[in-house]
Amino acid sequence: MIGLAGAVLGRVYAGPLLTWLVLGAAVGSVLVSVAARRLPSWLVAPVSVLAMVGWTAWSLRLTATRAELPGGLAEVTADAAANGIPRLLTAMIPVEPTPDTVLVPLVAAWLAGLAGAEVAMRAGRVLLGYLPPVLLYAAALYVVGPNADPAIGPTLALAAVAVLGLAVPARGAAGTDAAAGLAPAVRAAVRARLAAASAAGLAVVLGLVALLAPLVAGQVDGRPVDPRRYVEPPQVETLDENPLIRISGWALNPGQQLLDVRTQRAGPPDSAPAPDPGPDAAERPVPIRLAVLSDYDGVTWRVGATYRNAGRILPGTAPAPDSTVETVRQEITVAGLSGRLLPAVATPRQVTGARVAYDSTTGTLIRPEGLTPGLRYSVTSALETPDANLLATADVPAGEEVARVLRVADGVPDPLRRLAAQLAESNGAPYARAAAVEQFLAEHYRLVADAPSGHAYPNLNFFLFGPRNAGGQRGTSEQFAAAFAVLGRLTGLPTRVVVGFRAAGDGPVRAGDAYAWPEVLFEGLGWVPFDPLPRPDEEPRPVEEDFRPTPEDPPPSEVPEPTVEPTASPEPVAAPGGPADAGPSTALLVGGGTGGMLLLVVAALLTLLVMRRSLTRGRLERGDPGQRIAGAWREVTDALRLAGHPVGGDLSASEVAARAHAALPCEADVEELAGLLNRTAFAPGTASAEQAARAVVTAGDYVAALRAARPWWRRLLWSVRPGPLRWPR
């Protein structure tokens, strides 16, 4: 039964090694219990644990040798003991048998064998002895989850083995009678009790079957839960989440050595017909990728990858049918490069010398422990080169699968949209549009090393259309690649940005070799890189020669508007009065004074109401989207103060949103409003009208809910309290 648990778990491992190791642990644990059955029970466990240590140590050495892991047995064992469970649940499938992915299954199998054999043989409780291996089998099914086919055969085999184990001892005791030798009356009573107990047990079993059978049958076609979703996979550092911003720093210190590379290249097999990869393909340097950035929110390009612990052999994907696949093997030594991202030529297939985590979507690697100077590793990659003759007629994919690399964040400046429309107007084919964007950037902009970092919408707008004498129309490869990717998405092209290094042969890779380039996804060809950087010997043309953005607002008219002279108001005419000596009575004076006071109070309240309404309308309806979002936020903070929950100016927007939710949990998403406020503060001009409208609705809903929760007399005074008119804004 323990061996079947190993076979079930081994379905998500690469090769049968894990299954054989678990089977060896099962056999070893049971044999130790059988051999030591005449020893005292307290002595069996230490003997079995010593045997388990020996088997585990041999297994760890075997898997470490096969995986070519550096370090001694003690170091490998300590690392596996500390990280065995999280690495097992975050490992990429198929899981390579390494010390950290086999330690937990081996120990669990040995302990299950020890417990089951002791209970079954010493206590004679065979059914109770089945509990440890059954729990191990259930744990194996849970760990596998939806990552393998249903284990129908092994489950039926487990049930058959369990029935056989129950039948064997029963056959040996079939000729004995528990009531033999007793007096007839006692024998009859014993047999009656045995029959009653058997009938009660049968009734309980049938009841459980009737109760649980529908639940079990309903789960037959259900998808098992994947325990990997509860474990956080290896993450990149904040510095690695957007390595695009590091290019400016590297450009200012180009002599810093980051890597040392030794490269061996091998072309496709002689028997395979090689499509044309384009001119001078063999002479082009091999770019080393550091990160692939697919997510853009209008402010920052991010990696957004999900890394899984992987072994030496990385899962491969079928290459594009019309491409040349070249095997590239590199030996890389880390010098000054920091972070966790591990450089490698696309697409890595085998890594030795370093424990890695791999993202199959982007084909990038990280070292969870981080890079250290002197780290040396080898990478074997499959470098794909598409057939250049097919690019002109190739199409681009669409749909949910590529929505991530087609998404354009809100807040695109109008000049960018007009430029993208102009470039796509006369270029219908996808490759023609990509080539037009590439040519426009290469012909009109200057590559410099001292340009400031930044690729948010305002930065790209200034890079593309800013005046040259003020620093516009010049940038590093960061701005060129980001501008290409955004313009490409605006024209319907799935794009992403790649950060890496130029490696011209063997030798050091320095900071000056770092650059970014865009890639476009074509059907049947995969991701194709583009080079929008200007040629060194060409002088960029002014942008105005090919594109001049139209002004957003028309110039004011020079014809003066006619003015209307105010007319003099007519003199008031005195109303006829009564006799001069007829003075008002006392009652009239008291009533007039009281009424006048009431009129003054009502007028003051109406004035406060009108001023408060005017303040709210000014905040929520006037100004650009960013000002309206800020006004909606001030409405929320004023409402909190009116409700007796003031927030200090030292709190961040997220902290204020948390306090607002604690003061009144409701459906209004104050956290989203806080995020929009942060965006307008750190990236002015990027908010859209839709976001401003959503912020106004959110603020209105929250203020209304907060007011409705007050006592009735506070609700009456809510709109006329003068506090918001004098509170600092």
C-alpha positions in Angstrom: 0.0 0.0 0.0 2.9 2.4 0.7 4.5 1.5 -2.6 1.2 2.4 -4.4 1.3 5.8 -2.6 4.8 6.3 -4.0 3.6 5.3 -7.5 0.7 7.9 -7.3 3.1 10.6 -6.2 5.7 9.7 -8.8 3.3 10.6 -11.6 4.3 14.3 -11.2 8.0 13.5 -11.0 10.4 13.2 -13.9 11.4 9.6 -14.3 10.6 6.6 -11.9 13.4 7.4 -9.4 11.0 8.8 -6.7 8.7 5.7 -7.0 11.6 3.3 -6.5 13.0 5.3 -3.5 9.6 5.3 -1.8 9.1 1.6 -2.5 12.6 1.0 -0.9 11.5 3.0 2.1 8.3 0.9 2.4 10.1 -2.4 2.1 12.9 -1.4 4.5 10.5 -0.1 7.2 8.3 -3.2 7.2 11.3 -5.6 7.1 12.9 -3.9 10.1 9.6 -4.4 12.0 9.4 -8.0 11.0 13.0 -8.8 11.8 12.7 -7.0 15.2 9.3 -8.4 16.2 10.8 -10.4 19.1 12.5 -7.4 20.5 10.8 -5.2 23.1 8.5 -2.6 21.5 10.4 0.3 22.8 13.5 -0.8 21.0 12.0 -1.2 17.6 11.4 2.5 16.9 15.1 3.6 17.5 16.4 0.7 15.3 13.9 1.6 12.5 14.8 5.3 12.7 18.5 4.5 12.4 17.7 2.4 9.3 15.6 5.3 8.0 18.5 7.7 8.4 20.8 5.4 6.4 18.3 4.9 3.6 17.5 8.6 3.4 21.2 9.7 3.4 21.9 7.3 0.5 18.9 8.5 -1.4 19.8 12.2 -0.9 23.4 11.5 -2.1 22.0 9.7 -5.1 19.6 12.5 -6.1 22.2 15.2 -5.4 24.7 13.5 -7.7 22.2 13.0 -10.5 21.1 16.7 -10.2 24.8 17.8 -10.1 24.1 20.0 -7.0 27.1 21.7 -5.4 28.0 21.2 -1.8 28.5 18.3 0.6 26.0 15.8 1.9 25.5 17.7 5.2 24.9 21.0 3.5 22.5 19.4 1.0 20.6 17.6 3.8 20.3 20.7 5.9 18.9 22.7 3.0 16.5 19.9 2.1 15.2 19.6 5.7 14.7 23.4 5.9 13.0 23.9 2.6 11.6 20.5 1.6 7.9 21.1 2.0 7.7 24.6 0.3 9.9 23.5 -2.6 7.9 20.4 -3.1 4.7 22.4 -3.4 6.3 25.2 -5.6 8.3 22.9 -7.8 7.6 22.9 -11.5 6.0 19.8 -12.9 7.5 17.4 -13.8 9.4 17.6 -10.5 13.0 16.6 -10.8 14.0 14.2 -8.0 16.4 16.3 -5.9 17.2 16.1 -2.2 14.6 18.8 -1.3 11.8 17.1 -3.3 12.4 13.5 -2.2 13.2 14.0 1.5 9.6 14.5 2.7 8.1 11.6 0.7 10.9 9.2 1.9 10.5 10.1 5.6 6.7 10.0 5.4 6.8 6.6 3.7 9.2 5.1 6.3 7.2 6.3 9.3 4.0 5.0 7.7 5.6 1.6 7.3 6.9 1.6 10.8 3.5 2.6 12.4 1.4 0.3 10.2 3.6 -2.8 10.7 3.8 -2.3 14.5 0.1 -1.9 14.9 -0.8 -4.8 12.6 1.8 -7.3 13.9 2.2 -6.6 17.5 -1.3 -5.5 18.4 -3.0 -7.8 15.8 -5.1 -4.8 14.6 -4.7 -5.2 10.8 -7.5 -2.8 9.9 -6.1 -0.1 12.3 -2.7 -0.8 10.8 -4.0 0.3 7.4 -4.6 3.8 8.7 -1.0 5.2 8.2 -0.6 3.9 4.6 -4.1 5.0 3.7 -3.4 8.5 5.0 -0.1 8.5 3.1 -2.0 7.5 -0.1 -4.6 10.3 0.5 -1.7 12.8 1.0 -0.1 11.7 -2.2 -3.4 12.2 -4.1 -3.8 15.7 -2.5 -0.2 16.8 -3.5 -0.7 15.6 -7.1 -4.1 17.4 -7.3 -5.2 18.2 -10.9 -1.7 17.8 -12.3 -2.1 14.2 -13.4 -4.8 11.9 -14.6 -7.2 10.3 -12.1 -5.5 7.5 -10.2 -8.2 4.9 -10.8 -5.9 1.9 -11.3 -3.7 2.5 -8.2 -6.8 3.1 -6.0 -8.4 -0.2 -7.1 -5.1 -1.9 -6.5 -4.9 -0.3 -3.0 -8.4 -1.7 -2.1 -7.5 -5.1 -3.5 -4.3 -5.3 -1.4 -6.3 -4.2 1.7 -8.9 -6.9 1.2 -6.1 -9.5 0.7 -4.4 -8.4 3.9 -7.6 -8.9 5.8 -8.3 -12.2 4.2 -5.0 -13.9 4.8 -5.1 -13.9 8.6 -8.8 -14.8 8.6 -8.1 -17.9 6.5 -5.5 -19.1 9.0 -8.0 -18.8 11.9 -11.0 -20.2 10.0 -11.0 -23.6 11.8 -11.2 -22.2 15.4 -14.2 -21.2 17.3 -14.1 -18.5 19.9 -16.9 -20.1 21.9 -15.5 -23.6 21.9 -15.0 -25.2 25.4 -17.6 -23.0 27.1 -20.7 -24.2 28.8 -23.7 -24.4 26.4 -25.5 -21.5 28.0 -22.4 -19.3 27.9 -21.6 -20.4 24.4 -25.1 -19.4 23.2 -24.8 -16.0 24.9 -21.4 -15.4 23.4 -22.6 -16.4 19.9 -25.7 -14.2 20.3 -23.5 -11.2 21.3 -21.2 -11.9 18.3 -24.2 -12.0 15.9 -25.6 -8.8 17.4 -22.3 -7.0 17.1 -21.9 -8.2 13.5 -25.4 -7.1 12.6 -24.8 -3.7 14.2 -21.5 -3.3 12.5 -23.1 -4.2 9.1 -25.9 -1.7 9.7 -23.4 1.0 10.5 -21.4 0.3 7.4 -24.5 0.2 5.2 -25.6 3.5 6.8 -22.3 5.2 6.1 -22.4 3.9 2.5 -25.9 5.3 2.0 -24.8 8.6 3.5 -21.5 9.1 1.9 -22.0 7.4 -1.5 -23.8 10.4 -3.1 -21.1 12.8 -1.8 -18.3 10.6 -3.1 -20.1 10.1 -6.5 -20.5 13.8 -6.9 -16.8 14.3 -6.6 -15.9 11.8 -9.3 -16.0 14.4 -12.1 -14.8 17.3 -9.9 -11.5 18.9 -10.3 -9.2 18.3 -7.3 -7.8 21.2 -5.4 -4.2 22.1 -6.2 -2.3 22.7 -2.9 0.2 24.8 -4.8 -2.2 27.7 -4.8 -1.9 28.0 -1.1 1.9 28.2 -1.1 3.6 31.4 -2.3 6.1 30.6 -5.1 9.6 32.2 -5.2 9.4 35.9 -5.7 11.7 38.5 -7.2 13.0 41.4 -5.3 11.6 44.9 -5.7 14.7 45.8 -7.7 14.0 43.0 -10.1 10.3 43.6 -10.5 11.1 46.4 -12.9 14.8 46.1 -14.1 14.0 48.6 -16.9 14.8 51.5 -14.5 18.3 50.1 -13.9 19.4 50.8 -17.5 20.0 54.5 -16.8 22.2 53.7 -13.9 24.2 51.2 -15.8 24.5 53.6 -18.7 26.2 56.2 -16.4 28.8 53.6 -15.3 29.4 51.6 -18.5 32.7 50.1 -17.4 31.3 48.1 -14.4 31.7 44.4 -15.1 28.5 42.5 -14.4 29.2 39.0 -15.9 31.8 36.9 -17.5 30.5 34.7 -20.4 31.9 31.8 -22.4 29.7 30.8 -25.4 29.5 27.8 -27.6 27.0 27.8 -30.5 25.8 24.9 -32.6 23.5 25.2 -35.6 20.5 23.0 -36.5 21.0 19.4 -37.5 22.3 18.9 -41.0 19.3 16.8 -41.9 16.8 19.4 -40.9 15.9 22.1 -43.6 16.7 25.5 -42.1 14.5 28.4 -43.1 16.0 31.7 -43.9 16.6 33.6 -40.7 17.6 36.8 -42.5 20.9 38.3 -43.5 23.9 38.1 -41.3 22.2 35.9 -38.8 25.4 34.1 -37.8 27.3 37.3 -37.2 24.7 38.8 -34.9 25.6 38.8 -31.2 23.6 36.6 -28.9 21.5 38.7 -26.6 21.4 37.5 -23.0 18.0 38.0 -21.4 17.6 39.2 -17.9 13.9 39.8 -17.6 10.7 39.9 -19.7 8.2 42.6 -18.9 4.7 42.0 -20.0 2.5 44.1 -17.7 2.1 47.9 -18.0 -0.2 50.1 -16.0 0.7 53.4 -17.5 3.3 54.0 -14.9 5.6 51.0 -14.7 6.5 47.9 -16.8 6.6 44.9 -14.5 7.8 41.3 -14.7 4.6 39.7 -13.5 6.0 36.2 -13.8 5.1 33.1 -11.7 8.3 31.2 -10.9 8.4 27.6 -9.9 11.3 25.7 -8.4 12.9 23.6 -11.2 15.7 21.1 -11.6 18.4 20.9 -14.2 16.1 20.0 -17.0 13.6 22.7 -17.8 10.2 21.9 -19.4 10.4 22.5 -23.1 7.9 23.8 -25.6 7.6 23.0 -29.2 9.5 25.6 -31.3 7.6 27.5 -34.0 7.2 25.5 -37.1 9.0 28.0 -39.4 12.0 28.9 -37.3 15.7 27.9 -37.0 16.6 26.4 -33.6 20.2 26.8 -32.6 21.7 25.2 -29.5 23.7 27.7 -27.4 25.7 26.7 -24.3 27.1 29.3 -22.0 29.2 29.3 -18.9 28.4 32.4 -16.9 30.2 33.8 -13.9 28.5 36.5 -11.9 30.6 39.6 -11.1 28.8 42.8 -10.1 25.2 41.9 -11.0 22.8 41.9 -8.1 19.3 40.7 -7.5 17.7 37.3 -8.2 17.2 37.4 -11.9 19.5 34.9 -13.6 20.7 35.9 -17.1 20.4 33.3 -19.9 20.0 33.1 -23.6 16.4 32.4 -24.7 15.1 29.8 -24.2 16.9 27.9 -21.4 16.6 24.1 -21.4 19.2 22.9 -18.9 20.9 24.7 -16.0 23.7 23.3 -13.9 25.6 24.8 -11.0 22.8 26.8 -9.5 19.4 26.1 -8.0 16.8 28.0 -10.1 13.2 28.8 -10.4 11.6 29.0 -13.9 8.7 30.8 -15.5 7.6 28.9 -18.5 5.5 31.7 -20.0 8.5 34.1 -20.4 11.3 31.6 -20.3 13.2 33.5 -17.6 15.1 32.3 -14.5 15.7 33.4 -11.0 17.9 32.2 -8.2 15.8 32.3 -5.1 18.8 32.7 -2.8 20.0 35.8 -4.9 23.1 36.3 -7.0 26.5 36.5 -5.4 29.9 37.4 -6.9 31.7 34.4 -8.1 28.6 32.3 -8.8 29.2 30.1 -11.8 26.6 28.2 -13.7 26.1 26.7 -17.2 23.0 27.2 -19.3 22.0 25.3 -22.5 19.4 27.2 -24.5 17.4 26.7 -27.7 17.8 30.0 -29.6 14.9 30.3 -32.1 15.2 32.6 -35.2 12.0 33.0 -37.2 12.0 32.8 -41.0 12.3 36.5 -42.1 10.5 35.6 -45.4 7.3 34.9 -43.6 7.1 38.1 -41.4 5.5 40.3 -44.1 2.4 38.1 -44.3 2.3 36.9 -40.7 -0.7 37.7 -38.5 -0.9 38.5 -34.8 -3.0 36.5 -32.3 -6.0 37.9 -30.5 -8.3 36.8 -27.7 -8.1 36.1 -24.0 -4.8 34.3 -24.2 -2.9 37.4 -25.4 -5.1 40.0 -23.6 -2.3 40.6 -21.2 0.2 41.8 -23.8 -2.5 43.8 -25.7 -3.8 45.7 -22.7 -3.4 49.5 -22.9 -3.8 51.2 -19.5 -6.1 54.2 -19.1 -4.7 57.7 -19.5 -2.9 57.5 -22.8 -2.0 61.1 -23.9 -3.8 62.2 -27.0 -0.5 62.8 -29.0 0.5 59.2 -28.5 -2.8 58.0 -29.8 -2.6 60.3 -32.8 0.9 59.2 -33.6 -0.1 55.5 -33.4 -3.0 56.1 -35.7 -0.8 58.0 -38.1 1.7 55.1 -38.2 -0.9 52.5 -38.6 -3.0 54.4 -41.2 -0.9 53.4 -44.2 0.4 50.1 -42.8 -2.3 47.4 -42.7 -0.2 44.3 -42.2 1.0 43.7 -38.6 4.7 43.4 -39.5 4.4 46.6 -41.6 2.9 48.5 -38.5 5.7 47.2 -36.3 8.4 48.1 -38.9 6.8 51.6 -39.2 7.0 52.2 -35.4 10.6 50.9 -35.4 11.7 53.1 -38.3 10.0 56.2 -36.9 11.8 55.9 -33.5 15.1 55.1 -35.2 14.9 58.1 -37.5 13.7 60.9 -35.2 15.2 60.4 -31.7 18.7 60.4 -30.2 20.2 57.7 -28.0 22.1 59.2 -25.0 23.5 57.8 -21.8 22.6 60.6 -19.4 18.8 60.7 -20.0 16.8 60.3 -16.8 15.0 57.1 -16.1 11.2 56.9 -16.5 8.7 55.3 -18.8 5.3 56.4 -17.5 2.9 58.1 -19.9 4.1 61.6 -19.1 7.7 60.5 -19.6 7.0 58.9 -22.9 5.0 61.9 -24.0 7.9 64.2 -23.2 10.4 61.8 -24.9 8.3 61.7 -28.1 7.1 65.3 -28.3 9.1 67.4 -25.9 11.3 70.2 -27.3 14.9 69.2 -28.1 16.3 72.2 -26.4 14.6 71.2 -23.1 15.7 67.5 -23.1 13.0 66.0 -25.2 13.3 63.6 -28.1 16.4 61.9 -26.5 16.6 58.9 -24.2 18.2 55.6 -23.3 17.0 52.2 -24.7 14.5 52.3 -21.8 12.4 55.0 -23.5 12.9 53.5 -27.0 11.7 50.1 -26.0 8.8 51.3 -23.8 7.6 53.8 -26.5 7.7 51.0 -29.2 5.7 48.7 -26.9 3.0 51.3 -26.1 2.7 52.5 -29.7 2.6 48.9 -30.9 -0.3 48.0 -28.5 -2.1 51.1 -29.6 -2.0 49.8 -33.2 -3.2 46.3 -32.1 0.1 44.5 -31.8 0.8 42.2 -28.8 4.1 43.6 -27.4 6.4 43.2 -24.4 9.7 44.7 -23.3 12.9 42.6 -22.7 15.9 43.7 -20.6 19.2 42.0 -21.2 22.8 42.4 -22.4 24.7 42.3 -25.7 27.3 39.5 -25.6 29.7 39.9 -28.5 31.6 36.6 -28.1 33.5 35.5 -25.0 34.6 37.8 -22.2 33.2 40.2 -19.8 29.8 41.7 -20.0 29.8 45.3 -18.7 27.1 47.7 -17.6 27.4 49.5 -20.9 26.2 46.3 -22.7 22.8 46.4 -20.9 19.9 47.5 -23.1 16.2 47.0 -23.6 14.4 45.9 -26.7 10.7 45.3 -27.7 9.2 42.1 -29.0 6.1 41.4 -31.0 4.1 38.1 -31.0 3.3 36.7 -34.5 1.2 33.6 -35.2 3.4 30.6 -36.2 6.6 32.6 -35.5 6.5 33.4 -31.8 8.1 36.5 -30.3 10.1 38.5 -32.8 12.5 41.1 -31.5 12.8 44.6 -33.0 15.5 47.3 -32.8 14.1 50.8 -32.6 17.5 52.3 -31.6 19.0 54.9 -34.0 21.9 54.0 -36.2 25.2 55.5 -34.9 26.0 57.4 -38.2 22.6 58.9 -38.8 21.4 62.3 -37.5 17.8 62.2 -36.3 15.3 64.3 -38.1 13.0 66.6 -36.2 9.7 65.1 -35.3 7.8 68.0 -36.8 8.8 67.0 -40.3 6.6 63.9 -40.1 4.2 64.5 -37.2 2.9 67.7 -35.6 0.3 67.0 -32.9 -2.7 69.2 -33.3 -3.5 71.4 -30.3 -5.9 70.0 -27.9 -7.9 73.3 -27.5 -8.5 75.7 -30.3 -6.8 79.1 -29.9 -9.0 81.9 -28.5 -10.7 84.1 -31.0 -9.1 87.5 -31.6 -12.5 89.2 -32.2 -13.5 90.9 -29.0 -16.9 89.9 -27.7 -19.4 92.8 -27.4 -19.9 94.1 -23.9 -23.3 95.1 -22.5 -23.4 98.3 -20.5 -25.3 97.9 -17.3 -28.5 100.1 -17.1 -29.3 102.2 -14.2 -31.8 100.8 -11.9 -34.9 102.9 -11.3 -35.2 104.9 -8.1 -37.3 103.3 -5.5 -40.7 104.8 -5.0 -41.9 105.2 -1.4 -45.0 103.3 -0.5 -47.9 105.2 1.0 -47.9 105.0 4.7 -50.4 105.5 7.4 -50.7 108.3 9.9 -47.3 109.3 11.4 -48.6 109.2 14.9 -49.9 105.6 14.7 -47.1 103.6 16.5 -46.8 99.7 16.4 -48.3 97.8 19.3 -46.2 95.7 21.8 -47.4 92.4 20.4 -46.5 93.4 16.9 -43.0 94.3 18.0 -42.5 91.0 19.8 -43.9 89.0 16.9 -41.8 90.9 14.4 -38.6 90.5 16.4 -39.2 86.7 16.8 -40.0 86.3 13.2 -37.0 88.3 12.2 -34.8 86.1 14.3 -36.3 83.0 12.8 -35.8 84.4 9.3 -32.2 85.2 10.1 -31.6 81.6 11.4 -33.3 80.1 8.3 -31.3 82.4 6.0 -28.1 81.4 7.7 -28.9 77.7 7.5 -29.9 78.1 3.8 -26.7 80.0 3.2 -24.6 77.2 4.8 -26.5 74.6 2.8 -25.9 76.4 -0.5 -22.2 77.0 0.3 -21.8 73.3 1.3 -23.5 72.2 -1.9 -21.4 74.5 -4.0 -18.3 73.2 -2.3 -19.3 69.6 -3.1 -20.1 70.4 -6.7 -16.9 72.3 -7.1 -14.9 69.3 -5.8 -16.7 66.6 -7.8 -17.7 68.3 -11.1 -15.0 70.9 -11.9 -11.4 70.5 -13.0 -9.5 67.7 -14.7 -9.9 64.0 -13.7 -7.1 64.3 -11.2 -8.7 67.3 -9.4 -12.0 65.5 -9.3 -10.4 62.4 -7.7 -8.7 64.7 -5.1 -12.1 66.4 -4.5 -13.8 63.0 -4.0 -11.1 62.1 -1.5 -11.6 65.4 0.5 -15.4 64.6 0.6 -14.6 61.3 2.3 -12.1 62.8 4.8 -14.6 65.6 5.7 -17.3 63.0 6.2 -15.2 61.0 8.5 -14.5 64.2 10.5 -18.2 65.0 10.6 -18.9 61.5 11.9 -16.4 61.8 14.7 -13.6 59.9 13.1 -11.0 62.5 12.1 -7.9 61.5 10.3 -4.6 63.2 10.7 -2.5 64.6 7.9 0.4 62.2 8.8 -1.5 59.2 7.5 -1.1 57.8 4.0 -4.1 57.3 1.7 -4.1 53.5 2.3 -4.1 54.0 6.1 -7.0 56.5 5.8 -8.9 54.0 3.7 -8.4 51.3 6.3 -9.7 53.6 9.0 -12.7 54.4 6.8 -13.5 50.8 6.3 -13.2 50.2 10.1 -15.5 53.1 10.8 -18.2 51.8 8.4 -17.8 48.6 6.4 -19.9 49.1 3.3 -19.9 48.3 -0.4 -18.2 51.5 -1.4 -14.5 50.6 -2.3 -12.6 53.3 -0.5 -9.4 51.3 -1.1 -9.8 51.8 -4.8 -10.3 55.5 -4.3 -7.1 55.7 -2.3 -5.3 53.9 -5.1 -6.6 56.5 -7.6 -5.5 59.3 -5.3 -1.9 57.8 -5.1 -1.8 57.5 -8.9 -2.8 61.2 -9.4 -0.2 62.2 -6.8 2.8 60.2 -8.2 1.8 60.3 -11.9 0.0 63.6 -12.6 -2.1 63.7 -15.7 -2.6 59.9 -16.1 -6.1 59.7 -14.6 -9.0 59.2 -17.0 -12.5 60.6 -17.0 -13.9 57.1 -16.3 -11.7 56.8 -13.2 -12.8 60.2 -12.0 -16.4 59.3 -12.5 -15.9 56.1 -10.5 -14.2 58.0 -7.7 -17.1 60.5 -7.5 -19.6 57.6 -7.3 -17.5 55.8 -4.6 -17.2 58.9 -2.5 -20.9 59.7 -2.8 -21.9 56.1 -1.8 -19.6 56.1 1.2 -20.6 59.6 2.5 -24.3 58.6 2.1 -23.8 55.4 4.0 -21.8 57.2 6.7 -24.5 59.8 7.1 -27.3 57.2 7.2 -25.5 55.5 10.2 -25.7 58.7 12.3 -28.6 59.5 14.7 -31.6 61.4 13.2 -30.6 64.8 14.7 -27.0 64.5 13.4 -28.4 63.7 10.0 -30.4 66.9 10.1 -27.3 69.0 10.9 -25.0 67.1 8.6 -25.5 69.4 5.5 -25.4 72.7 7.4 -22.3 72.3 9.6 -19.8 74.9 8.6 -16.7 72.8 9.4 -15.9 71.7 5.9 -16.0 75.4 4.7 -13.1 76.3 7.1 -11.2 73.1 7.4 -7.8 73.1 5.5 -8.1 71.7 2.0 
